[in-house]
Amino acid sequence: MAFDFEEMCGVAWIGATPIRLTGRRVVPVAHRATTSTGKRLSFSGFAHPAFSLQRRAAMTARTKSQRQHWARHHRVLAALLIAVIVLAVGLLIAQDQETLRIRSSLSVEDPRFPPYLANLLGHRLTSNDSYVVRTNGEQAFPAMLAAIDHAKGRIALETYIYEAGDVGRQFADALEAAAKRGVRVRIVLDSLGSKKMSDDDEKRLETAGAELKWVNPIASFQIEEANYRTHRKALVVDGEVAFIGGMGIADQWLHDQKDFPTWRDTMVEMHGPVVADVEAAFNQNWIVVAGIVEPEIEPNISPATGTAKSIVVWSAPQTGANELKLLYLLAIGAARHSIDIESPYLITDESSKWSIQEARRRGVRVRLLVEGDMTDAKAVKYAGRGDYEQLLEQGVEIAEYQPTMLHTKAMVVDGLLSIVGSANFDNRSLELNDELNVAVFDRALAARLLQDFERDLTQSKTLDLESWRQRSPFERGRDWLWSYFGEVF
């Protein structure tokens, strides 16, 4: 093969490829060659070593970038997979490990039922108690503050929510004044629910001599502790008067707020021997959180004031005690005529579903009055709605309260047995939280609670099966999805 060297002037050869070098630039040069037959061939090339190194470096950088890109994607996918597995395991663990199926041959109206229930629960039955229903904060807070103002010896307050604001300041003023006049003031707060408490309120209470302790402080959370909260709302003064129910110490129970009008809620004021049992429940948590303690209680100093029979039931999973769920299931099992439940965050598990279904088979009328779209926990609301269709099919009557957030926790069975306190009708209250309720056999109290129930019902939206089935696919899918988290909430 012959080459035309004149045409290649100023061109360097690398192998069989000619290139022109101009400074640091590498310029490919098309060249011609002639075969022995005279046919001309054209070539071009980039075989300069500097160009090859640059090309390899670029390819290497591109490959490395692609590998890093896919590595990031793989890490994200792996993290999502791990999260899904952990979530699935958590949901599995949260489900009822055992479904409780409880029947009772004794009805609520049978005189043998109150001692029967007390013996099964392991809590004593008291007699000659009296109750006053305090509807909403406008009735409850003045009565509670008056009791604190008249305290002579000791005050015990346990609450899930204590927040800065008008109500928090009023209670801090009253408790501070009590401590300064020599009353022993003991306070147990939940570190999560009361995280919005004013630093000033906390400081002046402690300065005045009040003893303030926290359940499961956030800074020292352990995995097994983080899920356990004290959800109780209880005040005991001098062992003579007690208040329990659903109200925390915060402004939403007294004033309209940005998102909601004043919350609808209930407290009950208690007198008689039952007060000692409420104070005993407080002392149980005080022993856990206060270090070296000497529990303070004087049984039976509160005089007989009424005709009601009572069983105070408290749950404290962190200490291994929980008879609250058993109380509800036994009460439902003993119903013969009616069950009226008023509760926010209502979510049924396998045990309560079975009990309600059995009640309906016995011909018991079951009415559920729950919060509506005005709720502070949308996901929990959606989870609860996931069971509505099945309940409606069984003939359960369901209504959602419309004016504001419904926070009352009360159940009335056969117009005789009332269960009221801090527990919601859901898995968290009946199995996980520290709660405090009282079961009362008294037709006057039941009638008073039903009076509020009927009034609330007139301001509620009653659901019917056909309309419920016609919800949009989005709403049905959303409620179905959240229902799997019901026992976690």
GUGU-610927 format. One record per residue (C-alpha): residue number from 1; residue in one letter; x negated, y, z negated. Coordinates in nm, 4 decimals, always signed. Layout:
REM residues N
   num   residuo          x          y          z
   NUM         a          X          Y          Z
...
END
This chain:
REM residues 489
   num   residuo          x          y          z
     1         m    +0.0000    +0.0000    +0.0000
     2         a    -0.1490    +0.3414    +0.1077
     3         f    -0.0969    +0.6714    -0.0788
     4         d    -0.1179    +1.0286    +0.0463
     5         f    -0.3749    +1.1785    -0.1908
     6         e    -0.3374    +1.5327    -0.0519
     7         e    +0.0267    +1.5377    -0.1592
     8         m    -0.0768    +1.4222    -0.5036
     9         c    -0.3124    +1.7112    -0.5648
    10         g    -0.2915    +1.8347    -0.9271
    11         v    -0.1071    +1.5212    -1.0292
    12         a    -0.2284    +1.2696    -1.2832
    13         w    -0.1511    +0.9040    -1.2602
    14         i    -0.0352    +0.6869    -1.5440
    15         g    -0.0160    +0.3308    -1.4257
    16         a    +0.1603    +0.3473    -1.0899
    17         t    +0.3582    +0.6607    -1.1705
    18         p    +0.2385    +1.0154    -1.0873
    19         i    +0.3218    +1.3056    -1.3191
    20         r    +0.2299    +1.6728    -1.3222
    21         l    +0.0998    +1.8121    -1.6484
    22         t    +0.1857    +2.1760    -1.7135
    23         g    +0.0607    +2.2844    -2.0560
    24         r    +0.2493    +2.0623    -2.3028
    25         r    +0.5297    +1.9933    -2.0612
    26         v    +0.5579    +1.6647    -1.8830
    27         v    +0.7147    +1.7104    -1.5389
    28         p    +0.8105    +1.4006    -1.3407
    29         v    +0.7027    +1.4076    -0.9810
    30         a    +0.8734    +1.2203    -0.7046
    31         h    +0.6102    +1.0474    -0.4924
    32         r    +0.6027    +0.8586    -0.1739
    33         a    +0.4297    +0.5430    -0.0708
    34         t    +0.4042    +0.3809    +0.2675
    35         t    +0.4335    +0.0105    +0.3214
    36         s    +0.2393    -0.1800    +0.5815
    37         t    +0.5401    -0.1585    +0.8141
    38         g    +0.5452    +0.2198    +0.7883
    39         k    +0.8582    +0.2406    +0.5771
    40         r    +0.8374    +0.5231    +0.3228
    41         l    +0.9405    +0.4555    -0.0381
    42         s    +1.0213    +0.7200    -0.2996
    43         f    +0.9505    +0.6837    -0.6745
    44         s    +0.9924    +0.8976    -0.9838
    45         g    +0.8938    +0.8220    -1.3405
    46         f    +0.8487    +0.9362    -1.7023
    47         a    +0.5779    +0.7071    -1.8223
    48         h    +0.3706    +0.9738    -1.9958
    49         p    +0.2828    +0.8505    -2.3484
    50         a    +0.3923    +1.1774    -2.5165
    51         f    +0.7355    +1.1486    -2.3586
    52         s    +0.7687    +0.7837    -2.4595
    53         l    +0.6907    +0.8672    -2.8243
    54         q    +0.9463    +1.1476    -2.8285
    55         r    +1.2085    +0.9230    -2.6741
    56         r    +1.1409    +0.6456    -2.9230
    57         a    +1.1530    +0.8925    -3.2128
    58         a    +1.4872    +1.0281    -3.0917
    59         m    +1.6278    +0.6793    -3.0521
    60         t    +1.4986    +0.5819    -3.3976
    61         a    +1.6553    +0.8914    -3.5580
    62         r    +1.9837    +0.8238    -3.3792
    63         t    +1.9841    +0.4604    -3.4903
    64         k    +1.9023    +0.5590    -3.8488
    65         s    +2.1847    +0.8133    -3.8515
    66         q    +2.4288    +0.5546    -3.7206
    67         r    +2.3147    +0.3042    -3.9811
    68         q    +2.3573    +0.5638    -4.2594
    69         h    +2.7016    +0.6532    -4.1231
    70         w    +2.8163    +0.2921    -4.1278
    71         a    +2.6535    +0.2365    -4.4676
    72         r    +2.8596    +0.5233    -4.6105
    73         h    +3.1748    +0.3777    -4.4599
    74         h    +3.0926    +0.0366    -4.6026
    75         r    +3.0396    +0.1855    -4.9481
    76         v    +3.3740    +0.3674    -4.9300
    77         l    +3.5510    +0.0509    -4.8145
    78         a    +3.3829    -0.1508    -5.0891
    79         a    +3.4871    +0.1066    -5.3510
    80         l    +3.8462    +0.0989    -5.2242
    81         l    +3.8483    -0.2800    -5.2307
    82         i    +3.7164    -0.2848    -5.5881
    83         a    +3.9775    -0.0251    -5.6900
    84         v    +4.2554    -0.2345    -5.5356
    85         i    +4.1318    -0.5468    -5.7163
    86         v    +4.1064    -0.3637    -6.0503
    87         l    +4.4537    -0.2138    -5.9996
    88         a    +4.6007    -0.5521    -5.9125
    89         v    +4.4431    -0.7116    -6.2199
    90         g    +4.5667    -0.4229    -6.4383
    91         l    +4.9212    -0.4547    -6.3050
    92         l    +4.9104    -0.8293    -6.3617
    93         i    +4.7911    -0.7878    -6.7201
    94         a    +5.0544    -0.5208    -6.7874
    95         q    +5.3399    -0.7521    -6.6942
    96         d    +5.5281    -0.9285    -6.9703
    97         q    +5.3132    -1.2238    -7.0709
    98         e    +5.6266    -1.3802    -7.2191
    99         t    +5.9878    -1.3079    -7.1302
   100         l    +6.1924    -1.2910    -7.4498
   101         r    +6.5461    -1.4298    -7.4158
   102         i    +6.7378    -1.3631    -7.7362
   103         r    +7.0983    -1.4440    -7.8184
   104         s    +7.2854    -1.3854    -8.1434
   105         s    +7.5816    -1.5814    -8.2754
   106         l    +7.6383    -1.2937    -8.5165
   107         s    +7.7906    -0.9754    -8.3811
   108         v    +7.6896    -0.6259    -8.4850
   109         e    +8.0198    -0.5988    -8.6764
   110         d    +7.9573    -0.9169    -8.8768
   111         p    +7.8622    -0.8164    -9.2350
   112         r    +7.5901    -1.0798    -9.2255
   113         f    +7.4152    -0.9147    -8.9320
   114         p    +7.2340    -0.6257    -9.1122
   115         p    +7.0418    -0.8525    -9.3552
   116         y    +6.9913    -1.1061    -9.0750
   117         l    +6.8315    -0.8342    -8.8592
   118         a    +6.6186    -0.7007    -9.1463
   119         n    +6.4848    -1.0478    -9.2277
   120         l    +6.3953    -1.1199    -8.8651
   121         l    +6.2115    -0.7881    -8.8332
   122         g    +6.0350    -0.8147    -9.1684
   123         h    +6.1535    -0.4686    -9.2749
   124         r    +6.3778    -0.4028    -9.5713
   125         l    +6.7428    -0.3055    -9.5520
   126         t    +6.8298    +0.0051    -9.7569
   127         s    +7.1748    +0.1192    -9.8638
   128         n    +7.3484    +0.4453    -9.9584
   129         d    +7.1638    +0.6556    -9.7004
   130         s    +7.3019    +0.9634    -9.5245
   131         y    +7.2252    +1.1310    -9.1931
   132         v    +7.2677    +1.4666    -9.0208
   133         v    +7.2248    +1.4858    -8.6424
   134         r    +7.0231    +1.7885    -8.5313
   135         t    +7.0964    +1.8530    -8.1646
   136         n    +6.8187    +2.0346    -7.9801
   137         g    +6.5451    +2.2554    -8.1202
   138         e    +6.7789    +2.5355    -8.2181
   139         q    +6.9263    +2.3072    -8.4861
   140         a    +6.6273    +2.0874    -8.5691
   141         f    +6.3444    +2.3363    -8.6133
   142         p    +6.5167    +2.5662    -8.8687
   143         a    +6.6108    +2.2629    -9.0818
   144         m    +6.2572    +2.1228    -9.0662
   145         l    +6.0961    +2.4571    -9.1477
   146         a    +6.3365    +2.5080    -9.4395
   147         a    +6.2370    +2.1699    -9.5813
   148         i    +5.8682    +2.2662    -9.5594
   149         d    +5.9385    +2.6012    -9.7266
   150         h    +6.1052    +2.4232   -10.0206
   151         a    +5.8346    +2.1555   -10.0596
   152         k    +5.7045    +2.1159   -10.4147
   153         g    +5.4614    +1.8259   -10.4061
   154         r    +5.3721    +1.6738   -10.0669
   155         i    +5.4351    +1.6979    -9.6938
   156         a    +5.3596    +1.4311    -9.4330
   157         l    +5.3808    +1.5254    -9.0641
   158         e    +5.2998    +1.2946    -8.7733
   159         t    +5.3623    +1.4008    -8.4155
   160         y    +5.2512    +1.3222    -8.0637
   161         i    +5.2826    +1.6812    -7.9400
   162         y    +5.1659    +1.9930    -8.1208
   163         e    +5.1017    +2.2843    -7.8843
   164         a    +5.0121    +2.6504    -7.9100
   165         g    +5.3103    +2.8849    -7.8866
   166         d    +5.5968    +3.0240    -8.0910
   167         v    +5.7021    +2.6893    -8.2377
   168         g    +5.3458    +2.5817    -8.3137
   169         r    +5.2803    +2.9129    -8.4865
   170         q    +5.5994    +2.8905    -8.6953
   171         f    +5.5083    +2.5433    -8.8200
   172         a    +5.1461    +2.6468    -8.8835
   173         d    +5.2706    +2.9445    -9.0882
   174         a    +5.5015    +2.7248    -9.2987
   175         l    +5.2442    +2.4471    -9.3506
   176         e    +4.9694    +2.6982    -9.4343
   177         a    +5.1911    +2.8664    -9.6916
   178         a    +5.2799    +2.5290    -9.8463
   179         a    +4.9131    +2.4303    -9.8738
   180         k    +4.8253    +2.7640   -10.0349
   181         r    +5.0875    +2.7191   -10.3050
   182         g    +4.9421    +2.3785   -10.3965
   183         v    +5.1503    +2.1368   -10.1908
   184         r    +4.9467    +1.8478   -10.0486
   185         v    +4.9813    +1.8707    -9.6704
   186         r    +4.8783    +1.5724    -9.4575
   187         i    +4.9030    +1.5869    -9.0777
   188         v    +4.8405    +1.3132    -8.8192
   189         l    +4.8204    +1.4240    -8.4537
   190         d    +4.7579    +1.2392    -8.1307
   191         s    +4.4376    +1.3593    -7.9677
   192         l    +4.5874    +1.3428    -7.6191
   193         g    +4.9390    +1.4712    -7.6785
   194         s    +4.8232    +1.7541    -7.9070
   195         k    +4.5183    +1.8653    -7.7074
   196         k    +4.6884    +2.2022    -7.6460
   197         m    +4.7093    +2.2856    -8.0158
   198         s    +4.5783    +2.6339    -8.0922
   199         d    +4.2266    +2.6377    -8.2381
   200         d    +4.3419    +2.9213    -8.4633
   201         d    +4.6336    +2.7144    -8.5988
   202         e    +4.4049    +2.4194    -8.6647
   203         k    +4.1416    +2.6337    -8.8360
   204         r    +4.3779    +2.8174    -9.0682
   205         l    +4.5550    +2.4969    -9.1695
   206         e    +4.2256    +2.3376    -9.2681
   207         t    +4.1111    +2.6566    -9.4402
   208         a    +4.4312    +2.6548    -9.6467
   209         g    +4.3566    +2.2995    -9.7613
   210         a    +4.5768    +2.0937    -9.5280
   211         e    +4.4324    +1.7558    -9.4267
   212         l    +4.4504    +1.7160    -9.0485
   213         k    +4.3469    +1.3908    -8.8784
   214         w    +4.3496    +1.2735    -8.5164
   215         v    +4.4505    +0.9366    -8.3720
   216         n    +4.1957    +0.8017    -8.1214
   217         p    +3.9894    +1.1190    -8.0687
   218         i    +3.9177    +1.1699    -7.6991
   219         a    +3.5427    +1.2041    -7.7548
   220         s    +3.5225    +0.8536    -7.8989
   221         f    +3.7573    +0.6703    -7.6643
   222         q    +3.6902    +0.3025    -7.6177
   223         i    +3.8638    +0.1144    -7.3379
   224         e    +4.0954    -0.0698    -7.5742
   225         e    +4.1789    +0.2506    -7.7639
   226         a    +4.2478    +0.4844    -7.4723
   227         n    +4.5810    +0.3183    -7.3981
   228         y    +4.7094    +0.3355    -7.7579
   229         r    +4.8731    +0.6612    -7.8655
   230         t    +5.0839    +0.7685    -8.1611
   231         h    +5.4105    +0.8787    -8.0048
   232         r    +5.5869    +0.9280    -8.3389
   233         k    +5.7653    +1.2477    -8.4416
   234         a    +5.8281    +1.2407    -8.8143
   235         l    +5.8315    +1.4825    -9.1067
   236         v    +5.8682    +1.3753    -9.4719
   237         v    +5.8922    +1.6269    -9.7572
   238         d    +5.8543    +1.5313   -10.1256
   239         g    +5.9802    +1.1792   -10.0498
   240         e    +6.3341    +1.3219   -10.0529
   241         v    +6.4099    +1.4248    -9.6957
   242         a    +6.2797    +1.3003    -9.3608
   243         f    +6.3261    +1.3919    -8.9956
   244         i    +6.2635    +1.1595    -8.7013
   245         g    +6.3526    +1.1770    -8.3330
   246         g    +6.2149    +1.2919    -8.0009
   247         m    +6.1022    +1.6518    -8.0616
   248         g    +5.7400    +1.7550    -8.0747
   249         i    +5.6086    +2.0873    -8.2029
   250         a    +5.6162    +2.2900    -7.8806
   251         d    +5.8077    +2.5686    -7.7091
   252         q    +5.9895    +2.3541    -7.4492
   253         w    +6.2246    +2.2442    -7.7281
   254         l    +6.3193    +2.6036    -7.8164
   255         h    +6.2775    +2.8296    -7.5114
   256         d    +6.3308    +2.8056    -7.1378
   257         q    +6.0021    +2.7371    -6.9617
   258         k    +5.8717    +2.8078    -6.6125
   259         d    +5.9665    +2.4642    -6.4781
   260         f    +6.2590    +2.3689    -6.7039
   261         p    +6.5313    +2.5216    -6.9182
   262         t    +6.5106    +2.4261    -7.2874
   263         w    +6.4790    +2.0483    -7.3210
   264         r    +6.7735    +1.8399    -7.4400
   265         d    +6.6716    +1.6328    -7.7435
   266         t    +6.7809    +1.4935    -8.0796
   267         m    +6.6394    +1.4685    -8.4324
   268         v    +6.8103    +1.3113    -8.7321
   269         e    +6.7743    +1.4367    -9.0871
   270         m    +6.7671    +1.1532    -9.3405
   271         h    +6.8367    +1.1334    -9.7131
   272         g    +6.8432    +0.8401    -9.9514
   273         p    +6.6205    +0.5348   -10.0118
   274         v    +6.5446    +0.5170    -9.6365
   275         v    +6.3089    +0.8170    -9.6726
   276         a    +6.0522    +0.6063    -9.8588
   277         d    +6.0231    +0.3717    -9.5609
   278         v    +5.9594    +0.6605    -9.3201
   279         e    +5.6817    +0.7791    -9.5520
   280         a    +5.5438    +0.4240    -9.5653
   281         a    +5.5158    +0.4270    -9.1858
   282         f    +5.3220    +0.7539    -9.2035
   283         n    +5.0860    +0.6078    -9.4646
   284         q    +5.0063    +0.3151    -9.2404
   285         n    +4.8523    +0.5456    -8.9795
   286         w    +4.7020    +0.7683    -9.2488
   287         i    +4.5062    +0.4678    -9.3768
   288         v    +4.3706    +0.4093    -9.0249
   289         v    +4.2595    +0.7666    -8.9480
   290         a    +4.1734    +0.9274    -9.2828
   291         g    +3.8774    +0.7168    -9.4000
   292         i    +3.8750    +0.6421    -9.7733
   293         v    +4.2311    +0.7079    -9.8872
   294         e    +4.4766    +0.6440   -10.1657
   295         p    +4.8219    +0.6206   -10.0064
   296         e    +5.0770    +0.8425   -10.1750
   297         i    +5.4366    +0.7270   -10.2024
   298         e    +5.7038    +0.7099   -10.4694
   299         p    +5.9633    +0.4474   -10.3761
   300         n    +6.3305    +0.5084   -10.4460
   301         i    +6.2954    +0.8617   -10.5823
   302         s    +6.5420    +0.9884   -10.3213
   303         p    +6.8907    +0.9497   -10.4714
   304         a    +7.1732    +0.7629   -10.3043
   305         t    +7.3622    +1.0139   -10.0926
   306         g    +7.5800    +0.8193    -9.8481
   307         t    +7.7167    +0.4870    -9.7306
   308         a    +7.4870    +0.3992    -9.4415
   309         k    +7.2671    +0.0907    -9.4327
   310         s    +6.9274    +0.1421    -9.2670
   311         i    +6.6234    -0.0439    -9.1376
   312         v    +6.3173    +0.1656    -9.0586
   313         v    +6.1104    -0.0041    -8.7879
   314         w    +5.7697    +0.1160    -8.6795
   315         s    +5.5222    -0.0167    -8.4293
   316         a    +5.1458    +0.0190    -8.4532
   317         p    +4.9782    -0.2024    -8.1906
   318         q    +4.6331    -0.0783    -8.2934
   319         t    +4.6933    -0.2490    -8.6306
   320         g    +4.8794    -0.5456    -8.4837
   321         a    +5.2351    -0.4531    -8.5854
   322         n    +5.5222    -0.4310    -8.3354
   323         e    +5.8789    -0.5306    -8.4102
   324         l    +6.0412    -0.2460    -8.2194
   325         k    +6.1028    -0.4387    -7.8982
   326         l    +6.2533    -0.7224    -8.1004
   327         l    +6.4903    -0.4717    -8.2646
   328         y    +6.6269    -0.3572    -7.9292
   329         l    +6.6648    -0.7077    -7.7880
   330         l    +6.8387    -0.8360    -8.1008
   331         a    +7.0766    -0.5386    -8.1002
   332         i    +7.1667    -0.5966    -7.7345
   333         g    +7.2114    -0.9675    -7.8041
   334         a    +7.4575    -0.8914    -8.0866
   335         a    +7.6684    -0.6489    -7.8815
   336         r    +8.0249    -0.7536    -7.8090
   337         h    +8.1935    -0.4395    -7.6761
   338         s    +7.9621    -0.1568    -7.5716
   339         i    +7.5984    -0.0511    -7.5366
   340         d    +7.5264    +0.3183    -7.4778
   341         i    +7.1617    +0.4061    -7.4195
   342         e    +7.0355    +0.7633    -7.3805
   343         s    +6.6654    +0.7757    -7.2963
   344         p    +6.4144    +0.9389    -7.0623
   345         y    +6.1588    +0.7313    -6.8693
   346         l    +6.3914    +0.4287    -6.8856
   347         i    +6.2213    +0.1269    -6.7300
   348         t    +6.3341    -0.2321    -6.7776
   349         d    +6.0990    -0.5302    -6.8003
   350         e    +6.1886    -0.8965    -6.7614
   351         s    +6.2991    -0.9275    -7.1241
   352         s    +6.5291    -0.6241    -7.1264
   353         k    +6.6649    -0.7097    -6.7797
   354         w    +6.7651    -1.0537    -6.9028
   355         s    +6.9246    -0.9127    -7.2197
   356         i    +7.1278    -0.6519    -7.0294
   357         q    +7.2395    -0.9090    -6.7739
   358         e    +7.3521    -1.1428    -7.0518
   359         a    +7.5450    -0.8586    -7.2167
   360         r    +7.7274    -0.7900    -6.8922
   361         r    +7.8145    -1.1602    -6.8609
   362         r    +7.9743    -1.1388    -7.2062
   363         g    +8.1852    -0.8486    -7.0813
   364         v    +7.9952    -0.5795    -7.2703
   365         r    +8.0185    -0.2312    -7.1182
   366         v    +7.6653    -0.0975    -7.0632
   367         r    +7.6036    +0.2718    -6.9960
   368         l    +7.2618    +0.4234    -6.9309
   369         l    +7.2158    +0.8017    -6.9484
   370         v    +6.8727    +0.9096    -6.8255
   371         e    +6.6884    +1.2177    -6.7032
   372         g    +6.7356    +1.3248    -6.3422
   373         d    +6.5036    +1.4972    -6.0973
   374         m    +6.4226    +1.7580    -6.3626
   375         t    +6.1561    +1.5472    -6.5296
   376         d    +5.7996    +1.5989    -6.6432
   377         a    +5.6956    +1.2563    -6.5069
   378         k    +5.8068    +1.2085    -6.1459
   379         a    +5.6193    +0.8817    -6.0924
   380         v    +5.7830    +0.7274    -6.3996
   381         k    +6.1236    +0.8459    -6.2764
   382         y    +6.0664    +0.6774    -5.9401
   383         a    +5.9516    +0.3577    -6.1125
   384         g    +6.2683    +0.3507    -6.3230
   385         r    +6.4867    +0.3990    -6.0162
   386         g    +6.3316    +0.0890    -5.8652
   387         d    +6.5622    -0.1234    -6.0848
   388         y    +6.8823    +0.0779    -6.0395
   389         e    +7.0260    -0.1294    -5.7547
   390         q    +7.0014    -0.4557    -5.9479
   391         l    +7.1550    -0.2940    -6.2573
   392         l    +7.4377    -0.1373    -6.0571
   393         e    +7.5103    -0.4738    -5.8958
   394         q    +7.5598    -0.6170    -6.2456
   395         g    +7.8126    -0.3478    -6.3292
   396         v    +7.5846    -0.1330    -6.5446
   397         e    +7.6914    +0.2336    -6.5395
   398         i    +7.4049    +0.4767    -6.4735
   399         a    +7.4101    +0.8574    -6.4910
   400         e    +7.1299    +1.1117    -6.4496
   401         y    +7.1360    +1.4293    -6.6583
   402         q    +7.1202    +1.7426    -6.4396
   403         p    +7.0736    +2.0694    -6.6404
   404         t    +6.7194    +2.0113    -6.7694
   405         m    +6.4777    +1.7495    -6.9016
   406         l    +6.6665    +1.4918    -7.1103
   407         h    +6.4400    +1.3713    -7.3929
   408         t    +6.6856    +1.2171    -7.6434
   409         k    +6.6126    +0.8593    -7.7522
   410         a    +6.9263    +0.6978    -7.8943
   411         m    +7.1219    +0.3740    -7.8555
   412         v    +7.4661    +0.2991    -7.9988
   413         v    +7.6047    -0.0570    -8.0070
   414         d    +7.9752    -0.1319    -8.0593
   415         g    +8.0301    +0.2093    -8.2171
   416         l    +7.8581    +0.0910    -8.5364
   417         l    +7.4827    +0.0335    -8.4955
   418         s    +7.2713    +0.3346    -8.3985
   419         i    +6.9013    +0.3177    -8.3110
   420         v    +6.7306    +0.6565    -8.2951
   421         g    +6.3733    +0.7801    -8.3173
   422         s    +6.0667    +0.8395    -8.1029
   423         a    +6.0753    +0.5315    -7.8778
   424         n    +6.1831    +0.5509    -7.5148
   425         f    +6.3493    +0.2484    -7.3609
   426         d    +6.0366    +0.1484    -7.1691
   427         n    +5.7369    -0.0813    -7.1895
   428         r    +5.4941    +0.1775    -7.3255
   429         s    +5.7117    +0.2661    -7.6232
   430         l    +5.8215    -0.0899    -7.6984
   431         e    +5.4801    -0.2524    -7.6642
   432         l    +5.1906    -0.0039    -7.6590
   433         n    +5.2579    +0.3142    -7.8555
   434         d    +5.2836    +0.3793    -8.2271
   435         e    +5.6550    +0.4531    -8.2619
   436         l    +5.9027    +0.5121    -8.5435
   437         n    +6.2761    +0.4383    -8.5206
   438         v    +6.5585    +0.3697    -8.7595
   439         a    +6.8484    +0.1263    -8.7113
   440         v    +7.1576    +0.2535    -8.8943
   441         f    +7.4837    +0.0741    -8.9647
   442         d    +7.7261    +0.3627    -9.0029
   443         r    +8.0289    +0.4483    -8.7912
   444         a    +8.0103    +0.8193    -8.8737
   445         l    +7.6559    +0.8498    -8.7374
   446         a    +7.7448    +0.6407    -8.4302
   447         a    +8.0450    +0.8629    -8.3605
   448         r    +7.8333    +1.1777    -8.3905
   449         l    +7.5699    +1.0435    -8.1483
   450         l    +7.8409    +0.9307    -7.9057
   451         q    +7.9888    +1.2800    -7.9193
   452         d    +7.6608    +1.4165    -7.7820
   453         f    +7.6421    +1.1285    -7.5324
   454         e    +7.9868    +1.2046    -7.3898
   455         r    +7.9099    +1.5760    -7.3668
   456         d    +7.5825    +1.5062    -7.1867
   457         l    +7.7663    +1.2699    -6.9544
   458         t    +7.9890    +1.5543    -6.8319
   459         q    +7.6719    +1.7324    -6.7132
   460         s    +7.5301    +1.4275    -6.5388
   461         k    +7.5467    +1.2702    -6.1947
   462         t    +7.7072    +0.9254    -6.2033
   463         l    +7.5547    +0.6817    -5.9548
   464         d    +7.7489    +0.4287    -5.7495
   465         l    +7.6150    +0.1208    -5.5745
   466         e    +7.7200    +0.2027    -5.2173
   467         s    +7.5727    +0.5533    -5.2210
   468         w    +7.2581    +0.4241    -5.3854
   469         r    +7.2091    +0.1705    -5.1060
   470         q    +7.2367    +0.4485    -4.8480
   471         r    +6.9299    +0.6368    -4.9673
   472         s    +6.6710    +0.7214    -4.7038
   473         p    +6.4032    +0.4599    -4.6186
   474         f    +6.1431    +0.6950    -4.7650
   475         e    +6.3201    +0.7137    -5.1024
   476         r    +6.3750    +0.3390    -5.1141
   477         g    +6.0125    +0.2679    -5.0255
   478         r    +5.8814    +0.5225    -5.2748
   479         d    +6.0867    +0.3823    -5.5621
   480         w    +5.9953    +0.0253    -5.4677
   481         l    +5.6241    +0.1093    -5.4658
   482         w    +5.6269    +0.2919    -5.7996
   483         s    +5.8340    +0.0171    -5.9628
   484         y    +5.5234    -0.2047    -5.9636
   485         f    +5.3644    +0.0429    -6.2059
   486         g    +5.6631    +0.0445    -6.4404
   487         e    +5.5082    -0.1634    -6.7173
   488         v    +5.1861    +0.0423    -6.7020
   489         f    +5.3758    +0.3679    -6.7645
END
